């Protein structure tokens, strides 16, 4: 039975029913719906709006429904939405007392409350997955803190960097993602129940009782906004989109670094695939899939922003479109975070090849310019001198480490014997000891900082 059918003389057309239903996806909210209904019934009982007998019957009926669903004894089907399913099932079990559950409540504030409960819980789970991924990256940082690799700008070798500094960079990204999901959790932690359809209710309810029972931190302060606000869902999708963007960047690095052309990493067999025609292939399909799935999460965000951009106050059916995209993004993000943490934990690094690459393509040129600047040569002048040295090396097929002191002095008399140590890649990386820099000490300090902040994250 539809909860609203009394006003209509004819039944809804079958195709309209199919188009209008949401049970196929909002059944994921069953636990949130029952939890919120239990709190609502308790509040109605305490306020004397329901009799003690009715409140007790409703509580017992709802708890039995939850138990039967989770025990696989009750299939969620045959209704317009999860709210109708729970209420009609309750009425079928306890009779008229079940019909009193919806007193002082609308589906509008009911679904808003259910969705906030769900998003709040989901955000906590995502934070946990992000913490696991960061822990994996920190383990890699600790393992390779004494090794170097080339750092890139424009996908061209730029300067030698510490391997730990590299993994720390991604840890910083994912820590920001965790912070964002903590904020999403806080944004969702506002209870709209009691807003009614849009105007509040004339019943003498006590919203503080319901808030406390459901563990919300705040109560929504405007009933029009309370039933129609989906900012928290948009913020969830934005946070998910950024987290996927960061995963996608790491995927691109992994795809490049495990290629023969780079040869920096070895992808574990357990997270690789082959070719149906080329026997030699070892493909990074997991990384490519994560990179590809980033687009669908972006799409989920854009879809919700588009759905909410033009709706007038207060509730409109457009808001039914808030859930499928979020559920899709949630599953996508959780799956990607979980599999990436496992895969990165098994990545092997070819440190010898990485250190060779770090010394190629004049990556220490900036160190030579800094050397001159520290001896009083204006940096812009020093930059020009070193540019000339690089040009000469290219013409002669030489490297900076091949250059003799006499050859350096031909470009500037400031050069001394210690220049031969300056142009060693490992020394270059280790010279940058500023906070966040590429020296071993700076990288290890970065690890300590990440661990401290990781330990402060909840959930």
FENBELBEL-V938486 format. One record per residue. N is the residue number from 1. RES is the residue in one small letter. D_FIRST is the distance of its C-alpha to the first C-alpha in whole Angstrom. Layout:
BEGIN
[[N RES D_FIRST] [N RES D_FIRST]]
END
This chain:
BEGIN
[[1 x 0] [2 x 4] [3 x 6] [4 x 9] [5 x 8] [6 x 10] [7 x 13] [8 x 13] [9 x 14] [10 x 13] [11 x 11] [12 x 12] [13 x 14] [14 x 14] [15 x 17] [16 x 15] [17 x 12] [18 x 15] [19 x 17] [20 x 15] [21 x 13] [22 x 15] [23 x 14] [24 x 17] [25 x 19] [26 x 18] [27 x 17] [28 x 21] [29 x 20] [30 x 18] [31 x 21] [32 x 22] [33 x 18] [34 x 19] [35 x 22] [36 x 22] [37 x 19] [38 x 22] [39 x 24] [40 x 22] [41 x 21] [42 x 25] [43 x 26] [44 x 24] [45 x 26] [46 x 29] [47 x 29] [48 x 28] [49 x 25] [50 x 23] [51 x 25] [52 x 27] [53 x 25] [54 x 21] [55 x 23] [56 x 24] [57 x 21] [58 x 19] [59 x 22] [60 x 22] [61 x 18] [62 x 18] [63 x 22] [64 x 21] [65 x 18] [66 x 20] [67 x 23] [68 x 21] [69 x 20] [70 x 23] [71 x 25] [72 x 23] [73 x 21] [74 x 18] [75 x 17] [76 x 15] [77 x 12] [78 x 9] [79 x 8] [80 x 9] [81 x 11] [82 x 13] [83 x 12] [84 x 8] [85 x 9] [86 x 12] [87 x 10] [88 x 7] [89 x 10] [90 x 12] [91 x 11] [92 x 11] [93 x 14] [94 x 16] [95 x 14] [96 x 14] [97 x 17] [98 x 14] [99 x 12] [100 x 16] [101 x 16] [102 x 15] [103 x 18] [104 x 20] [105 x 18] [106 x 17] [107 x 15] [108 x 18] [109 x 21] [110 x 18] [111 x 19] [112 x 22] [113 x 23] [114 x 21] [115 x 23] [116 x 26] [117 x 26] [118 x 26] [119 x 29] [120 x 31] [121 x 31] [122 x 31] [123 x 34] [124 x 36] [125 x 36] [126 x 37] [127 x 40] [128 x 41] [129 x 41] [130 x 43] [131 x 45] [132 x 46] [133 x 47] [134 x 49] [135 x 51] [136 x 51] [137 x 53] [138 x 55] [139 x 56] [140 x 58] [141 x 59] [142 x 61] [143 x 62] [144 x 64] [145 x 65] [146 x 68] [147 x 68] [148 x 68] [149 x 66] [150 x 66] [151 x 64] [152 x 63] [153 x 63] [154 x 62] [155 x 62] [156 x 65] [157 x 67] [158 x 68] [159 x 69] [160 x 69] [161 x 66] [162 x 66] [163 x 63] [164 x 61] [165 x 61] [166 x 59] [167 x 57] [168 x 57] [169 x 56] [170 x 52] [171 x 52] [172 x 52] [173 x 50] [174 x 47] [175 x 48] [176 x 47] [177 x 44] [178 x 43] [179 x 44] [180 x 42] [181 x 39] [182 x 40] [183 x 40] [184 x 36] [185 x 35] [186 x 37] [187 x 35] [188 x 31] [189 x 32] [190 x 31] [191 x 28] [192 x 26] [193 x 24] [194 x 24] [195 x 25] [196 x 21] [197 x 20] [198 x 24] [199 x 26] [200 x 26] [201 x 25] [202 x 27] [203 x 26] [204 x 29] [205 x 28] [206 x 30] [207 x 29] [208 x 32] [209 x 31] [210 x 28] [211 x 30] [212 x 32] [213 x 30] [214 x 28] [215 x 32] [216 x 32] [217 x 35] [218 x 34] [219 x 32] [220 x 31] [221 x 33] [222 x 32] [223 x 28] [224 x 28] [225 x 29] [226 x 27] [227 x 24] [228 x 26] [229 x 28] [230 x 28] [231 x 32] [232 x 32] [233 x 30] [234 x 33] [235 x 35] [236 x 34] [237 x 34] [238 x 38] [239 x 39] [240 x 37] [241 x 39] [242 x 42] [243 x 42] [244 x 42] [245 x 45] [246 x 47] [247 x 46] [248 x 47] [249 x 50] [250 x 51] [251 x 50] [252 x 52] [253 x 55] [254 x 54] [255 x 54] [256 x 57] [257 x 59] [258 x 58] [259 x 60] [260 x 63] [261 x 65] [262 x 64] [263 x 64] [264 x 63] [265 x 60] [266 x 59] [267 x 55] [268 x 54] [269 x 54] [270 x 51] [271 x 49] [272 x 51] [273 x 51] [274 x 53] [275 x 54] [276 x 53] [277 x 57] [278 x 59] [279 x 59] [280 x 61] [281 x 58] [282 x 56] [283 x 53] [284 x 51] [285 x 48] [286 x 46] [287 x 48] [288 x 47] [289 x 43] [290 x 43] [291 x 45] [292 x 43] [293 x 39] [294 x 41] [295 x 40] [296 x 36] [297 x 36] [298 x 38] [299 x 35] [300 x 32] [301 x 34] [302 x 35] [303 x 31] [304 x 30] [305 x 33] [306 x 32] [307 x 29] [308 x 30] [309 x 33] [310 x 32] [311 x 29] [312 x 29] [313 x 28] [314 x 26] [315 x 23] [316 x 22] [317 x 20] [318 x 23] [319 x 23] [320 x 20] [321 x 23] [322 x 25] [323 x 23] [324 x 24] [325 x 28] [326 x 28] [327 x 27] [328 x 29] [329 x 32] [330 x 32] [331 x 32] [332 x 35] [333 x 37] [334 x 36] [335 x 37] [336 x 40] [337 x 41] [338 x 41] [339 x 43] [340 x 46] [341 x 47] [342 x 47] [343 x 49] [344 x 51] [345 x 52] [346 x 54] [347 x 56] [348 x 59] [349 x 62] [350 x 65] [351 x 67] [352 x 70] [353 x 69] [354 x 67] [355 x 70] [356 x 72] [357 x 70] [358 x 70] [359 x 74] [360 x 74] [361 x 74] [362 x 76] [363 x 73] [364 x 75] [365 x 77] [366 x 75] [367 x 77] [368 x 80] [369 x 79] [370 x 79] [371 x 82] [372 x 84] [373 x 82] [374 x 83] [375 x 86] [376 x 86] [377 x 86] [378 x 83] [379 x 80] [380 x 80] [381 x 83] [382 x 82] [383 x 79] [384 x 82] [385 x 84] [386 x 82] [387 x 80] [388 x 84] [389 x 84] [390 x 81] [391 x 82] [392 x 85] [393 x 84] [394 x 81] [395 x 85] [396 x 86] [397 x 84] [398 x 84] [399 x 81] [400 x 82] [401 x 83] [402 x 85] [403 x 87] [404 x 90] [405 x 91] [406 x 94] [407 x 91] [408 x 89] [409 x 92] [410 x 93] [411 x 90] [412 x 90] [413 x 93] [414 x 91] [415 x 89] [416 x 91] [417 x 90] [418 x 87] [419 x 85] [420 x 85] [421 x 83] [422 x 81] [423 x 80] [424 x 78] [425 x 74] [426 x 74] [427 x 76] [428 x 74] [429 x 71] [430 x 72] [431 x 74] [432 x 71] [433 x 70] [434 x 69] [435 x 65] [436 x 63] [437 x 66] [438 x 67] [439 x 69] [440 x 68] [441 x 69] [442 x 66] [443 x 64] [444 x 64] [445 x 63] [446 x 60] [447 x 59] [448 x 60] [449 x 58] [450 x 55] [451 x 55] [452 x 55] [453 x 52] [454 x 50] [455 x 50] [456 x 49] [457 x 46] [458 x 43] [459 x 40]]
END
